[in-house]
Amino acid sequence: MNEWMQQYWTFYHAGVFIFLVAGLALIFRFLILRKKKKQPGETKLSFKHWNERFNKDFEQLELEMRKFPHLPKEAVKLLKKAYKKEQKKEKKEDSLKENESVKKIREELAKGTSTEEVLKYHSNRIYVLNFFGNKEASQVEQFREEISFLLQVAQPADEVVVKLNSPGGVVQNYGLASSQIARLRQHEIKCTVCVDLVAASGGYMMAAVADKIVAAPFAIIGSIGVVAGLPNFHRVLKKHEVDYYLFTAGKYKRTVTPLGEVTEEGQEKMQQDLEAIHHSFKKLIVDHRKEIDIEEVATGEFWLAEEAKEKGLVDEILTSDDYLFDKMKDFEIIEITTEDSRNRIEKLLQGGIELFQSFGRRTSLEDSEIPGLIR
C-alpha cells in the first residue's frame, strides 16, 4: 500500500481528488436546496409596513441630536415641555376617535350585524402594489396573484394603490393586466393608480380602469392608439430567386408576413384589425371615464400630467409619495411585493426568451417615440 501511494499518489492526483470531492459536495448541496425550494406555481408575498418604516431612523436621529444640541439647554427644556403638552392633546383626540369608533361598532353589533359586516366598513388599510411594465407586461402573472390575494383580505373600506409605470406593449398582455384592476372594482374595492413616470398606451389602458388616477407633474400620460409593424423581405427573396411557401386554411389566417408578398387586400385587413382594437381601447376608456372627449384624446398623442388633467385623463397632480404620505395619518399602509424565486440563470434565460419573442410581429399598445424612452 505504501509503495502504491508513493508511486501513484502525486500532487496532481491529490488535486483531482479534492476537486471531485468539492464538486460532489456542491451537487449534493444544490439538490438539497432544490428540494427546499418552493413548488412551481406557489407565490410567496412579502409585506412592508409604511407607517413604521422610519421609526428606527427617527430614534437614531434623536440620539445624535442629543449628542450635539444646537440650542441652549433652557430652550430645549421649553420645547420638550411644549412637545409633551402637544402629545397629550393628540392622545386625547385619538382617544375620542377610538371611543367614537367603539360606540359605532357596539351599536351595530347590538342591532345584530355580523362581525364580518362590521369589519367591512371599519377597516382602515391601504394596500400598495407596484407594476413596472415592459413590452411584454411580464409582471402580469405576479400582479394577478397579488390581486387574487387582496380579494380575500381587503375590505370595502380599504383602498388599493397601484404604483404604475409603463409605456405600454402587447395588446393581449395589457388587456389582461387592466382586467386585474377591473376585478377590484367588481368587488367594490377602491383602486387608485399613481403614475410617477409614464402611463402610455397599454399603461394608460390599465390606469383608466381605476377609480382615480394620480400623476406626478412631469409624468407622461396618454398615447391612446395601436401600432403594428414588421420588415418585409419578399423583394429580397424574389431578387435572389428564392421561393417562399405559406400554407393556410382560412382567407385571413395570415395577411401580412415578413417573407410573403404584401397585397392591398392584406394591408386593408391588417388596418381593419388595428381599427377594431383601437375601437375597443376607446370603449374601455369611455366606460370608465365618461367625462372624456374620446375623439380628442384617442389620437395616439401623449401629454404631461398637467395638460392630461385638463383633458380629463388624470384626476390629481401629485407624486405617489405625497399621496401615500397624506393617507398615512388615517390609514395603515402595507406594501405587497412578490418574491422572485428564480435563480440568476433562470432569470437570464427568461430575459433571452422575452427578447427573442419581441422580434416577432406583435400588435402593440405601446408608444416607443416618447422622448427620454429607449425602446
N, C-alpha and C positions, 0 to 999 in steps of 0.2 A: 504493500500500500504506500509506504514511504517513498519507494523507488518510483512508483507511478506518479505520485504528487510532484516529485522533483522533476520528472521528465515532461509531464504534460501541463501541470498547473502553473502557467506563466501569468504575468500581469495582464496579458491580453485576455486569457480565459477568465480571469477573475473579474475583469471589467465587463465582459459579455454576460457573465453570471449575474452580477449586480444589476445590470441594465434589464435583464429578463425579469428578475425578482421585482424591481421597481415598476416595470410595465404591467406585470400581473397584479400588483397591488393597486395600480391606478385603474385597471379594468374592473377589479373587484369593487373598488370604491364607487366607480361610475354606475355599476349595476345596482349597488345598494341605494345610491341616491335616486336612481331612476325608479326604484320600487316605491320610495317615499314620495316621489313627485306626484302631484295631484293628477287625477284621471282626466283624459281629454274631455272637453265639454264642461268641466267643472269651473265655475267662476269664483275667484277669490277677491272680495272687495276690501278696501281699506278706508278708514274714516279719519277725518281731521276736524277737530272742534275749533272753529274760528274764534269764538268768544274768549278762549283761554290761551290762544297761541302765543301771546306776548307776555304772559304772566311772569315767567322766569326772567325774561329780559328786563321787565319793569323792576323786579326785585334787585337784580344786579345793578341796574342804573341807580336805584335808591341807595344802595350800599356805596357806590362810587361817589355819589353826591355828598354823602355823609363824610367821606374821607376828605373831600376838598370843597367845603362850603364856600359859596361866593357872596353870601350875605352875612351881616353882623348877627351874632347869636341872639340878640334881642328880637331882631326882625324874624329870625327863624322860629322863635317861640311864639310870636304873634301869629305867624302863618299856620303853625301847627294847631294852635287853639282855634283859629277860624276854620281850618280844614275839618277838625273834629266836629264842630257845630254843623258844617255842611253835610258831613257823613251821617250825623244823627238825623238831620232833616230828611235826607234821601231815604234812609232806612224807614223812617216813619211813613213817608209817601209810598214806598214799596210795600210796607205792611198793610196800608189801607187798600192798595190794589189787590193784594193777596186775599185780604178779608172779603173784598167785593167778589172776587172770583169764587172763593169758597162758598159765599152766600148763594150765588147763582147756581153753582153745582148742587148745593144742598136742596135748593128749591126744585131743580129739575129731577133729581133723584126722588124727591118726595112725590112728585107727580107720576112716578112710575117709569120714567125714562131709563132705558138701559144704559149701563156704563159705556158700552160701545158707542151709542149715540151721543152721549155726553162728551166723550173724548174727541169725537169728530169736530166739534165746534169750540173746543177749548185748548186745542194743541197750538203750539207757537214755534214751529220749526221751519227753517228754510234749508232745503237740500240743494247743494251746489254740484252740478255736473260740468265736465269740460268736454268740448267737441272741437278737435283740431282737424279740419277737413283737408284731404288731398284729392287728387283727381278721382281716385277710386273710392273715396269715402270709406277707407279701410277700417275706420274706427266704429263703423255702424254696428258690427256684431257685439262689441262690448257695450255700446250705447244702448242697444235693445235689452241687454241683460240688466243693465243698471235701471232702466225704466221698469222692467218687469219686477225688480226688487222693490222699487219705490211704490208701485201699485199695491204692494202688500203691506207697506208700513206707513205711507203718507196719509194724512187726514185732509178733509176738505178745507180746514182752516190753515193748513200748511201751504207752502209755496215751493216750487222747484225753479231754480235759476240755472239756466244753461249758458255757460260762457262759451260763445260760438265764434270761431274764426275760420272762415272758409271762402275760397274764391270759386267754389263750385266744381263740377265734374260730371261723371257719367250719370245719365238720366235715371236709370232704374235704382242705382245705389242711393242717390239723394232723395229719390221718391220714397224709398224705404226709411231713410233717416227722418224725413219730415213726418212720416206716418207714426214714428215713435213718439214725437211730441204731440201728435193728434190723440194718441192713446191717453195721455194725461188729461186732456180736455174732455175726452169721452167719459172719464171717471171723475169729472168735476174737481180736478186738482189744478190750481192756478199755476201757470207756467210763464216765466219771464225770460226772454233771451237777451243777454248782454253781449254787445259786439264792440270789442276794443280796437280791432284792426280792419277786418273785412268780412262782409256777408254779401257776396255777389252771386248772381245766377242761382245755382243749386243751393248755395249757402243762404241766400235770401229766401228760397223756397222753404227751407227749414224754419227760418226766423218768422216768416209770415204766419205760420200756423199757431204761434204762441199767443197768449192773451195780451202780452205787452212786449215792445221792443225798445231797449235802451241802448244807445250807441255813444261811443266816445266822440268828441268834436271832429276829429280828423279820420274817423272810420269811413271806409268806402262801402257804399250801400247801393243795391240795385242790380243792373245788368240782367234784366228780365228778358231773356232771349235763349235761343237754342242754336248750336253750331255743330256742323259735321264736316269733316274734311279728310281727304286722303290723296296720296300721289297716284297717278295712273301711268303705267309703263307699257301700255298697249302699242304705241307707236315705236317704242324701242324694240319690242319683240318683233313687230312687223318688219322693221328695217333689217333685222338680223335673221329674218325668215324663221322665226320661232312661233309655232302654233300653241295656243292656249285653249284647252277644252274645259268647259264648265257645264256640269250636268245638273239640272234642277227639275223638280216637279212642282208646278205652280208658277203662274205667269210672273209674279213679282217676288219670287223667292230670293232672287238676287237682282238688284237694279244697277248699282254702281260698285265695281270691284277694282282692286289695284291693277289687275292684269288684263281684264276683258275690255272690249270696246264699249265706250260710254255712248249710249244712244240718247236722243232727245226725250224719248218716252221714259227712259230710265232716270234721267235728270228731273223730269217733271214729277215722277213718282217719289223720288227722294225729297224734293221740295215739299210735296204734299204731306209726307210723313213728318217733316220738321214743323210744318204749319200746324199739324194736328197736335204734336207735343206742346208747341207754344200755346195753342188754344187751351189745353188742359192746365198748363202752368198759370196762365192768366185767370182761369176759372178758380183755381185753388186760392189765389191771392184775393180775388173779389169775394169769395165765400168767407174769408176771414178778416178782410179789411175793406169793408163795404164803402167807406168814405173815399177811397182812392179813385182817381180818374185813370182807369187802367190803360186806356189807349195812349195817354200822355206818358206814362212811366214804362210801358212794356215795349220800348224801342230798342232795348239792348244797351242803353246808356247807363252810366253809374254816376253817383254824386257823393260829395262829402256829406256827413251826417246832418249838418245844419240845413242844407238845401233839401236833403231827403226828408227831413221833418216837415218842411213847408209843403212837400208833395204828399204827405201822409204816410210815407214809408216807415217812419220812425216815430215813437211816442215821446221820448225824453232824451235829452242830451246829457249824458253822464257816463263816467267810466264805471266798469264793473266794481272796482274797488270802492268808489264813493257810494254806489248803490247799496252794496252789502254793508258798508260801514254804518250807513244811516239806519239800516234794518237791525243792526246788532243791538241797538238799545232795547228793542222789544222782542226780539226773536233769538232762539238758539240757531246758530248757523253751523251746518255739518257738511263738509265737502266729501264727496264719494268718488273714489278712483278704483279702477280695475287693475290689479297687479298682473304684469305680463310674465307668465311662467316660462316663456321660450328662452332658450339659451342663445348665445351670440350667433352660432352657426345657423340655427333655425330662423332668427331674425334676418340674417344676411340672405338666406335662401328665399324667404318671403319677399324681401325687397327686390330681389332679382326677378321673381315671378311677376310682381306688380309692374316692374319696369318693362318686362317683355310684353305684358298684356297691353300696356299703354301705347305700344307701337301699332297695335291693330286699330281698325277704324271703329270709332265709338261716337255715338251721338251724345253730345255733352251739353250740360247746363253749366257752362264754365266761361269765365272771362279771362283770357290769357294776355290781354293787351292793357291791363291796368298798370299804370306807371308804378314802378317800385316792386312789381311782382315778377319773379323769374320763373317761367314755366317751361 
